[in-house]
């Protein structure tokens, strides 16, 4: 059996400027139950939000003015739901966590994922720290509680 010998040297510097590849790292998001949901190359907090429900908008298709987001979503497909809006109705094809079935995303075109121009992520349904509920998950909770007391 031939013997393989490998020699390598590792060098690093604390004074070196960060490279493009080190600053463009992927972000991992988890469901509130701790299940892996999303890996994406963008910061969700810097992406545009939908005016109707505050969902984070992920562009799924390139346009002349902007590029599509690069992401992988680990979810289960759900049945479409009809939502009443102020100017009519909207059909949503939803996606839920594979472990706890929490709705985490939707789009306005039939499955599969990325078949619509945008995929919408439900704000507050994901966290970057596995097992920790983000503060955004409690947004609007006071209004719901007050409405239930009346």
C-alpha positions as CSV (number, residue, x, y, z in Angstrom):
1,X,0.0,0.0,0.0
2,X,1.5,3.4,-0.9
3,X,2.1,5.9,1.8
4,X,0.6,9.3,1.3
5,X,2.4,12.2,2.9
6,X,0.8,15.7,3.0
7,X,2.5,18.8,4.1
8,X,0.6,22.1,4.5
9,X,1.1,25.4,6.2
10,X,-1.6,27.5,7.6
11,X,-1.0,31.2,8.0
12,X,-3.3,34.0,9.3
13,X,-3.2,37.6,10.3
14,X,-5.4,39.6,12.6
15,X,-4.5,42.7,10.8
16,X,-5.6,41.6,7.3
17,X,-8.7,43.1,5.8
18,X,-11.7,40.8,5.5
19,X,-12.1,39.2,2.1
20,X,-15.4,39.2,0.1
21,X,-16.0,35.5,0.8
22,X,-15.6,36.0,4.6
23,X,-18.1,38.8,4.8
24,X,-20.7,37.1,2.5
25,X,-21.4,34.3,4.8
26,X,-24.7,32.4,4.9
27,X,-27.2,33.0,7.6
28,X,-29.1,30.1,9.2
29,X,-32.6,30.5,10.6
30,X,-34.5,28.1,12.8
31,X,-38.2,27.6,13.7
32,X,-39.3,28.6,17.2
33,X,-39.4,24.8,18.0
34,X,-35.6,24.6,17.0
35,X,-36.0,22.9,13.6
36,X,-33.7,24.1,10.8
37,X,-35.8,26.2,8.3
38,X,-33.8,28.6,6.1
39,X,-30.3,29.3,4.9
40,X,-29.9,32.6,3.0
41,X,-27.2,34.9,1.8
42,X,-29.0,38.1,3.0
43,X,-29.9,39.6,6.4
44,X,-33.7,39.3,6.8
45,X,-33.9,42.4,8.9
46,X,-32.6,44.5,6.0
47,X,-35.1,43.1,3.4
48,X,-38.3,44.9,2.5
49,X,-41.5,44.1,4.4
50,X,-45.0,43.6,2.9
51,X,-47.4,46.4,3.8
52,X,-50.4,44.1,4.2
53,X,-49.0,41.8,7.0
54,X,-45.4,42.8,7.6
55,X,-44.0,39.6,6.0
56,X,-40.4,39.7,4.8
57,X,-40.2,39.7,1.0
58,X,-37.8,37.4,-0.7
59,X,-37.3,38.0,-4.4
60,X,-37.4,34.6,-6.2
61,X,-36.7,35.8,-9.8
62,X,-34.2,38.2,-11.3
63,X,-35.3,41.5,-12.7
64,X,-33.3,44.0,-14.7
65,X,-33.0,46.2,-11.5
66,X,-32.4,43.5,-8.8
67,X,-31.2,40.0,-8.4
68,X,-33.1,37.1,-6.8
69,X,-32.2,36.0,-3.3
70,X,-30.2,32.8,-2.9
71,X,-31.9,30.6,-0.3
72,X,-32.9,27.1,0.7
73,X,-36.0,26.5,2.7
74,X,-36.7,23.3,4.6
75,X,-40.5,23.2,4.9
76,X,-43.6,21.2,4.2
77,X,-46.1,22.3,1.6
78,X,-49.6,23.1,3.0
79,X,-53.0,23.5,1.3
80,X,-53.8,27.0,-0.1
81,X,-55.7,29.4,2.1
82,X,-58.0,32.3,1.0
83,X,-57.3,35.5,2.9
84,X,-59.7,38.5,2.9
85,X,-57.9,41.8,2.2
86,X,-59.2,45.4,2.1
87,X,-59.4,45.3,-1.7
88,X,-60.5,41.7,-2.2
89,X,-59.2,38.2,-1.6
90,X,-55.7,36.8,-1.8
91,X,-54.9,33.1,-2.2
92,X,-51.8,32.0,-0.3
93,X,-49.9,28.7,-0.8
94,X,-48.4,28.2,2.6
95,X,-45.3,26.4,3.9
96,X,-44.9,25.1,7.5
97,X,-42.2,23.8,9.8
98,X,-41.6,20.1,9.2
99,X,-41.5,19.4,12.9
100,X,-44.3,21.5,14.6
101,X,-46.3,22.6,11.5
102,X,-46.0,26.3,12.4
103,X,-46.7,28.4,9.2
104,X,-43.5,30.1,8.4
105,X,-43.8,31.3,4.7
106,X,-46.2,31.7,1.8
107,X,-46.4,32.7,-1.8
108,X,-49.2,33.8,-4.1
109,X,-48.7,31.1,-6.8
110,X,-49.1,27.3,-6.6
111,X,-46.3,25.1,-5.3
112,X,-43.3,24.5,-5.7
113,X,-41.2,27.1,-3.8
114,X,-39.9,30.0,-6.0
115,X,-42.7,29.6,-8.6
116,X,-44.0,33.1,-7.7
117,X,-42.0,36.4,-8.1
118,X,-41.8,36.7,-4.2
119,X,-41.8,34.3,-1.3
120,X,-43.1,35.9,2.0
121,X,-41.6,34.9,5.3
122,X,-43.9,35.3,8.3
123,X,-42.3,37.8,10.6
124,X,-41.6,36.4,14.1
125,X,-41.8,32.8,13.1
126,X,-38.0,32.3,12.8
127,X,-34.9,32.8,15.0
128,X,-31.2,32.9,14.3
129,X,-30.5,31.3,17.8
130,X,-31.8,27.8,17.9
131,X,-34.2,27.3,20.8
132,X,-34.6,31.0,21.6
133,X,-37.9,32.9,20.8
134,X,-37.1,36.3,19.2
135,X,-38.8,39.5,20.5
136,X,-40.5,39.9,17.1
137,X,-42.6,36.8,17.8
138,X,-44.5,38.8,20.5
139,X,-45.3,41.8,18.2
140,X,-49.1,42.5,18.3
141,X,-49.7,40.2,21.2
142,X,-51.1,43.0,23.4
143,X,-53.7,43.9,20.8
144,X,-54.8,40.2,20.6
145,X,-54.9,40.0,24.4
146,X,-57.0,43.2,24.7
147,X,-59.4,42.1,22.0
148,X,-60.0,38.8,23.9
149,X,-60.7,40.6,27.1
150,X,-63.4,42.8,25.6
